[in-house]
Structures are given as structure tokens and as C-alpha cells.
């Protein structure tokens, strides 16, 4: 399936969002509105972006809303392992045209741990420029900013803002976890300090598998949710009970605001459990429990599988929101099976899936291995049903666009 055949279909969901605006402390930067360039001399960000007066503002408000978010991949030159900005840009636009709600750079699938600070900025800036140029200037970018020290985490948040990022996805520190006393208080202090200093709002990243088994409790997450600059959580722990507790508690914490709601809007919200405007976004960290998370009160997913099948992930959620639960369940079964292949292969397997079925993807940076012949065959077959579903949804979208034009 060619990544360029998808008809542009920017999501109309960006008009909704958090009731509180993004926190923007003063950050010294030479960035100009509409530009990704003119940063400090050592910056990797290109200065080739347009400075036209009608160029999109790099730091416009891009609210988080319920939906499908994709932790994008970082692509490399096969021979040199240099960053392949052309493929990064092309991939971002393919995902946007598939109707996803937002993108995330520097996540686990983005190989953030393999990148220098300058390379991280380059990836985010490339993604922002690609979205802006393709007509998706209002699509938010979440940037992974996890580090072991409070100081470096804050620095990554500032660099994410400078590169055009809108939100920071932050893992708890874990290397010295045995020295945390008591652990919950250390974690709360860490996130509070980062949130106080960050120029972009934070999303808590709860991924025990990446942080030495450190698993944040629902009590800790809810406590942190009270901070005005902490606006969401990604739960890759897979604990839907925790997701339900966090979603319920943070919904109750939301301050009632006076809004004008039409009868049509009220009817739509009544049939759409996730159509509201949450102050705290609760996202599942894997596509294989999309429906389970929505039933539990979650607002969507931030899932690596959407790199391969964004339309299937979006469609699954859309069907649920329309009350077509049986149809959504049928798609969820295909998505869950495909996600099992992605889970088994990790970033290496997801990249191979892209390469095998979409014609691009390449390899992860060393020391991650390249897939063996046996792995390649198994992973390609493991994605087959999902990719066939994705192709059918892409064809249907193209046909609908043609008939309406």
C-alpha cells in the first residue's frame, strides 16, 4: 500500500479540547512564528521554513482531545544510521491523512534512547514542518522527554518546545529507584518539579517494562493530575482497572465550566462516551485493549500499532463512539491479533512490518538486531490480516472522497 495514496482528511476533532489552555512560561528562543529555523547555531533544525505572514504559528494552541495518537518511528539511512528526515516527514503525513488525532515523537517506538538531544529536536522539528506543510498545522505533537534526572528532563521539555512540540510525555526516573524513600513521594516531587518548570504540559507515561518495573499507582496518578501543567497519562501497564479509577477520579476533579451547548451537541455527546472535553486525558498505551479502555472511561490510545494500521485503529474507535459495538469488536479482534505481532517484535518488528507491507521502514539503530529470515516471515504473516483490513479502509476512504468531489 503506497503511503501517498490516502486522500487528505484532516480530523475535525481539533476544535474541542481542554478547558484550561497550555501553560506557556517565558522561554528564551529565537524561533519566529511559522518557522522551525533561526535557532541557536548548534541546533539541528533547518532554517528553510517559510517566514511568510500566513505561515502557521509554531506555538499555536493545539488542544488534546480524545482519539488515536501515534508514537511515530525514527527512520535511519541503512548504511550510515543517519536520520532519514524525508521518510520521517512522509510517514507523519501518511498518518495525518489517515485521520489520527495527534502524533508523538521520541517515544519507545521512536528510539529516543538511541538519539542525541540534537537528533531529538531534528525529528520533532521535521515532523512539525511536515504536518504544517501538508495542511495539518493544528495537529498536536507529543514529545517523549524522559530522563533520569529532574534537570535533564526539564531540559528535554524545553528543547521539545523549541522544536515545535506541544506536550511532553515523561517517564518516571527508575535507575536509582531502590534509593527512593518513600518511592511515591520521590515520584510526586519529580513530576511536580518538572511540571513547574516545563514550557509544555506533561503527560505521565506509566510503562513498567521500560523503568525497571516501576508501576505508578492510580492514587499517585490522580494526585499528580491536580497539577495544572499535568494534563494526561499514557497507561502502557495494560491495567484497565487502574485506567478506570484514574478516568473516574479525574473526571470528578474537573471544575464545572459554563458553556453554551446546542441540542444537537448534547445529543451527540449522549451517544458518544468520549466526545467531551476532559481536563485530563487518559490514554491506553496499546491498541490491543482499545475497546476495553473506552468502556472503562478512557479517551483513546497512544499505540505503536497505528504506525502500520492507523485507519483500522481510528475506525475501531469511531464505531464504538457511534454505538456500533459489535462492528467495533470485530475490528478490535483483528487489531489485537496484529498488535500481538507488534508486541513480540517490538520496534524491530514494527519497522519490519512497515518495510514489508508499505515499502519503507528500514532498520533500528545498533545495537538492536536486524530480523532473521524466520522472524521476517513470521512477522509479515502476523500482520497480514490487519494490513488487508487497513487497505480496505483506505480504498473505501478514497472511493468516498472521489464520489463526493
Secondary structure, DSSP 4 states (H G I P E B T S, - for coil): --TT-SPP---GGGG---SSPPP---------TT-S----TT----S-S---TTSPPTT------SEEEEE----B-TTT--B-HHHHHHHHHHHHHTT-SEEEESSTTTTGGGS-HHHHHHHHHHHHHHHHHTT-TT-EEEEE---SSHHHHHHHHHHHHHTT--EEEEEPP-TTGGG-TTHHHHHHHHHHHHHHH-SSEEEEEE-GGGTTT----HHHHHHHHTSTTEEEEEETT--HHHHHHHHHHHHHHSPP------HHHHHHHHT-TT-S--SSEEEESSGGGHHHHHHTT--EEE-GGGGT-HHHHHHHHHHHHTT-HHHHHHHHHHHHHHHHHHHHHHHHHHHHHHHHHHS----PPTTSPPPPHHHHHHHHHHHHHHHHHHHHHHHHHHHHHHHH-
